[in-house]
């Protein structure tokens, strides 16, 4: 009897555990159904607001849908679109910019979703973001990814053609700018060389003039020195001549006196 009682109790315990498990699973299922219902309601309301271009309010409803189901790909995509319409994509500079946030959402969604249509739409909008930022290489790649998942997307095909055309124009403009820059650099180099040559010519001319002036000064100094020596010699020669003349006069006077004296003596 004791064994039968123990088996009976054990069986009741198993039934009780099973009942709790069933109830818990039912509650989880009910919660899931309720979450899905709320998610759908928020998404529908967000879509209605989006059509009215009330993008800030759309953002609120999408976030509510994500609170109900954090894995909702549709709510994520709609939230990204609402952010894009509240921002200037060409001015996305930091992580707080709505375009930057939307771009990150779309990139993650395109890489992880199993829905090819949702992936193609994500790539399409990423292509538009890069196009507005004049990042045509990235834009072209995004449009191609869109068409790989949905070859019938005519908008993506047309935008791809425009992006390729813009890329060609951008490259041509860059080439023209580079050519203009090269031309300006060549002109500047020529001006610098001309200035250097002019400075060199001026320096050579100055050196030549200085050399000529120095030669003239040296010639004048040498001339002055030569005249001084000549004057000295002339003075010395004049002094010698004067002395000789003096001596000659003295001799002549002495001779006259001697003659007078002799004559006088004879008269006596």
JOVEN-V284050 format. One record per residue. SS is DSSP state (~ for helix, > for strand, _ for the rest). NEAR is the number of other C-alpha atoms within 10 Angstrom. D_CENTER is the distance of its C-alpha to the mean C-alpha in Angstrom with 1 decimal. Layout:
SS_NEAR_D_CENTER ; SS_NEAR_D_CENTER
This chain:
__6_92.4 ; ~_7_89.8 ; ~_8_87.8 ; ~_9_88.0 ; ~_10_86.9 ; ~_11_83.9 ; ~_12_82.9 ; ~_12_83.3 ; ~_12_81.1 ; ~_12_78.5 ; ~_12_78.5 ; ~_12_78.1 ; ~_12_75.2 ; ~_12_73.4 ; ~_12_74.1 ; ~_12_72.7 ; ~_12_69.5 ; ~_12_69.2 ; ~_12_69.7 ; ~_12_67.0 ; ~_12_64.6 ; ~_12_65.5 ; ~_12_65.1 ; ~_12_61.7 ; ~_12_60.5 ; ~_12_61.8 ; ~_12_60.1 ; ~_12_56.8 ; ~_12_57.4 ; ~_12_58.2 ; ~_13_55.1 ; ~_14_53.1 ; ~_12_54.8 ; ~_13_54.2 ; ~_17_50.5 ; ~_16_50.2 ; ~_14_52.1 ; ~_18_49.9 ; ~_25_46.8 ; ~_18_48.1 ; ~_15_49.1 ; ~_22_45.7 ; ~_24_44.0 ; ~_17_46.5 ; ~_16_46.0 ; ~_28_42.2 ; ~_20_42.5 ; ~_13_44.7 ; ~_18_42.3 ; ~_19_39.4 ; ~_10_41.5 ; __10_42.0 ; __14_38.2 ; __16_38.8 ; ~_21_35.7 ; ~_16_35.7 ; ~_14_39.4 ; ~_27_38.7 ; ~_23_36.2 ; ~_15_39.1 ; ~_24_41.6 ; ~_27_39.3 ; ~_20_38.8 ; ~_19_42.5 ; ~_29_43.0 ; ~_22_40.8 ; ~_15_42.8 ; ~_20_45.9 ; __17_44.3 ; __13_41.0 ; __11_41.0 ; __17_41.3 ; ~_19_38.9 ; ~_17_39.8 ; ~_27_39.2 ; ~_22_35.8 ; ~_20_34.9 ; ~_22_36.3 ; ~_27_34.4 ; ~_24_31.1 ; ~_23_32.1 ; ~_27_33.1 ; ~_21_29.7 ; ~_21_27.9 ; __17_30.0 ; __16_29.2 ; __15_25.4 ; __15_22.8 ; ~_21_21.3 ; ~_14_18.2 ; ~_12_17.5 ; __17_17.9 ; __10_15.6 ; __10_18.0 ; __10_21.2 ; __9_23.5 ; __17_22.4 ; ~_21_25.4 ; ~_27_23.5 ; ~_20_21.9 ; ~_17_25.5 ; ~_27_27.0 ; ~_24_24.6 ; ~_15_25.6 ; ~_19_29.3 ; ~_26_29.2 ; ~_15_27.6 ; ~_14_30.3 ; ~_21_33.0 ; ~_25_32.2 ; ~_11_32.3 ; ~_11_35.5 ; __13_37.7 ; __10_40.7 ; __12_41.0 ; ~_14_39.5 ; ~_15_39.4 ; ~_20_37.6 ; ~_23_35.1 ; ~_24_34.6 ; ~_23_34.1 ; ~_28_31.5 ; ~_28_29.6 ; ~_28_30.1 ; ~_23_28.5 ; ~_25_25.6 ; ~_29_25.1 ; ~_23_25.2 ; ~_25_22.6 ; ~_21_20.1 ; ~_24_21.3 ; ~_15_20.7 ; __16_17.1 ; __16_16.8 ; __18_16.5 ; ~_24_19.3 ; ~_15_19.7 ; ~_18_20.4 ; ~_27_22.5 ; ~_25_24.6 ; ~_18_25.3 ; ~_25_26.4 ; ~_28_28.7 ; ~_20_30.2 ; ~_21_30.9 ; ~_29_32.6 ; ~_21_34.8 ; ~_13_35.7 ; ~_17_37.3 ; __17_38.6 ; __13_39.0 ; __11_40.7 ; __17_37.7 ; ~_11_37.5 ; ~_12_34.8 ; ~_26_32.5 ; ~_18_33.6 ; ~_11_32.8 ; ~_18_29.4 ; ~_25_28.7 ; ~_14_29.7 ; ~_15_27.4 ; ~_26_24.4 ; ~_15_25.1 ; ~_13_25.5 ; ~_17_22.3 ; ~_19_20.5 ; ~_13_22.3 ; ~_12_21.3 ; ~_15_17.6 ; ~_12_17.9 ; ~_12_19.9 ; ~_12_17.6 ; ~_12_14.7 ; ~_12_17.4 ; ~_12_18.5 ; ~_12_15.1 ; ~_12_14.8 ; ~_12_18.4 ; ~_12_18.0 ; ~_12_15.2 ; ~_12_17.5 ; ~_12_20.4 ; ~_12_18.9 ; ~_12_18.1 ; ~_12_21.7 ; ~_12_23.1 ; ~_12_21.4 ; ~_12_22.8 ; ~_12_26.1 ; ~_12_26.2 ; ~_12_25.4 ; ~_12_28.2 ; ~_12_30.5 ; ~_12_30.0 ; ~_12_30.6 ; ~_12_33.7 ; ~_12_34.9 ; ~_12_34.6 ; ~_12_36.4 ; ~_12_39.1 ; ~_12_39.5 ; ~_12_39.9 ; ~_12_42.4 ; ~_12_44.3 ; ~_12_44.4 ; ~_12_45.6 ; ~_12_48.2 ; ~_12_49.4 ; ~_12_49.5 ; ~_12_51.5 ; ~_12_53.9 ; ~_12_54.3 ; ~_12_55.1 ; ~_12_57.5 ; ~_12_59.2 ; ~_12_59.5 ; ~_12_60.9 ; ~_12_63.3 ; ~_12_64.5 ; ~_12_64.9 ; ~_12_66.9 ; ~_12_68.9 ; ~_12_69.6 ; ~_12_70.6 ; ~_12_72.9 ; ~_12_74.6 ; ~_12_75.3 ; ~_12_77.0 ; ~_12_79.0 ; ~_12_80.1 ; ~_12_81.2 ; ~_12_83.2 ; ~_12_84.7 ; ~_12_85.7 ; ~_12_87.3 ; ~_12_89.1 ; ~_12_90.3 ; ~_12_91.5 ; ~_12_93.4 ; ~_12_94.9 ; ~_12_95.9 ; ~_12_97.6 ; ~_12_99.4 ; ~_12_100.6 ; ~_12_101.7 ; ~_12_103.7 ; ~_12_105.1 ; ~_12_106.3 ; ~_12_107.8 ; ~_12_109.7 ; ~_12_110.9 ; ~_12_112.1 ; ~_12_113.9 ; ~_12_115.5 ; ~_12_116.7 ; ~_12_118.1 ; ~_12_119.8 ; ~_12_121.4 ; ~_12_122.6 ; ~_11_124.1 ; ~_11_126.0 ; ~_11_127.3 ; ~_10_128.5 ; ~_9_130.4 ; ~_8_132.1 ; ~_6_133.4 ; __5_135.1
